Amino acid sequence: MFDYVTLKLIWWALVGVLLIGFAIMDGHDMGVGTLLPFVGRSDVERRVAINTVGPHWDGNQVWFITAGGALFAAWPVVYATAFSGFYWAMILVLWALFFRPVGFDYRSKIHNAKWRSTWDWGLFIGGAVPPLVFGIAFGNLLQGVPFHFSNMLVSTYTGSFWQLLNPFALLTGVVSSAMITLQGGTYLAHRTEGVIQARAIKGGVGAALVLMCTFVIAGVWLQSIDGYRITSVVDIAGLPDILNKTVVREAGAWMANYGHYPALWLLPALGLAGAAGAALLMLMRRTLAAFVASSLAVVGVISTAGVSMFPFVMPSSTVPAASLTVWDSVASHLSLAIMFWATLIFMPLIVIYTSWAYRVMRGKVTVAHIKANEHSAY
């Protein structure tokens, strides 16, 4: 059995892995949705794009559901505080996601151009809105979220939805959107051919350039933003005690971990190199390698945000001492242990099944295939 400190660190890493898995797997579905109105100039071309992800999108949602479940079980206080503070943002995400199942299932049921065009834009909303909102949420985490706790540890959020839409958060939203669009572009380029592939490559390369530029700008900007630093002694092996610490805000504090552990610079470097590599490989028509490079960019970008904030998970701009960290916002030792062993069993099964499904349904989706399967294809 792992000790409590080790399990806290393991679950910090596992939550990160689940978020990365969601961004890679469900991310390429959303990226295809974002590119859908632009890579398909006709009904049949858009059906080609839809059918590249049609057999897999609902299975990929497992990563989203699992990440949410893990957040609830491993970091219950973070889950409660985040979903109450970001309530309207999360509602916006959920309403956008509603367009996906009905869009995939109903879009081609009726031979009507207006009907199908409406659902195409619905799939665009379902693909474009969630990554934008998630990126904005991360931007607000890096700036601190206006919440505090009562003596009974009841959290109160004092901000508003419109305050979330500040300049830095909008920039990180663009970073997230470009990252997911790149992921969708590389996948679409790998699964299609001809003019659809050419448009997907053009969109993917454009997304890669936007990602690299905005990621660098956000990194430079972050150095001038007040980060958070714990100044008191914290019993990292003790039971969670959220308010029993002293926290100060300092400009450049989010860069401290890179000074202590220079090897961490490999993570933002991976984000940039992955995006650049994906763009070059797409132009060379090495689409599978481009998808791998894009996935590595996702790993680099999300990991950069995580290690920059460590050990903070959800900083408080209202009462810095109430900030939630890896050490004091977790579930019990027993809960973390039980979930760890469950994850050790079931996560490989998910990976194996997903790999099998993609292998069975591999290959190009073509216009000829859609015409030959007019009534069975999406």
C-alpha positions, 0 to 999 in steps of 0.5 A: 500500500502506498503512503498518503503523500505518494497517493496524493502525487499519484492522483495529481498525475492521474488526473493530468493523464485523464485530462490529456487523454480526453484532449487527445481522444475526444479532442480530435473529435471536437477538432474535426467538428471545428473544421467541419464547415470549412473542409467540406464544401458539399454535403457529401464532403461533410459526410466524409469528415463526420464519418471519420469520427462517427464510429468513435466519438461516443467511445472517446467520451469515456475519457471526459466522463472518467476525468470528471469522475476522478476529479469528484472522487480524488479531489472532492473539494476542488470538484465542488468549488470549481463546478459552483464557481464555473457553473455557467461556464460548465452549463455552456459546455454541456449545452454545446455538447448536446449538439454532438449526439443529436447532430451525428444521429439526426443530421443525415436522416432527412434529405434537406439542405437547410436541415443538414446545414443547421446540424453541421453548424451544431456539430461545429458548436459542439466541437469549438465551444468546449475547448475554448471554455476549458482553455478560459477556465485554465487561464482563470486558474492561473490568475486565481479564482475569487472564492473563499470558505466559511468556518464550516468549509462552505465555499462562496464564489464572488465572481461572475461569468463575465469576469471569466472572459478577461484578456489573459483567459481569452488568450489561453482559450485560443491556445486550447482551441488551436491545440484541439483544432490541430488535433482534429486537423491531423486526424482528418488528414490521416483519414481522408484523401484528395481535396478534403485532406488538402483542406484539413492540412491547411487548417491543421497547419494554420492551427499549429501556427496559432498554437505556437504563437499564442502559447509563447505569448501566454508563457511570456505574459504569465511571468508578469502575472501574480502567482502563488507561493506557500510560505508556511510549513505544510504537513503534506502527509497529514489529513486535509486542512484547507485553511491551515497554511499561509499563501502569498501572491508574487509576480513570477511565482508560477515560474519557480518550479522551472527554476528548481527543476530545469528539466521541466522546461522540456514540457513547454519545449515539447508543446512547441516542438510537437506543434511544429512537427505536426505542421511539417509532417502534414505538409509532407503527407506523413499524416499518422506521424503528424497525429502523434506529433500533435498528441505530443503537443497536447501532452506538452501544453497541458503538462506545462499548465499543471507543473507551473501551478504545482502544488496548487490546483485551484488558487483563490484570489479572494483569500489566498490561504483558502487556495486548494492544493494537492496536499489539502483538497484530496479524498481520504487515504483509503479512497485514493488507494481503492481508486488507484487499484481500480484505475490500474485494472480498468484504464488498460482495458479502456486503452486496449478496447479503444486501440482495437476499435481504431484498428478494426475501423482504420482506413480512409473514408472516401466520397465513394464509400459514403455514396455506396453506404448512403443509408448506413453512414452518418 
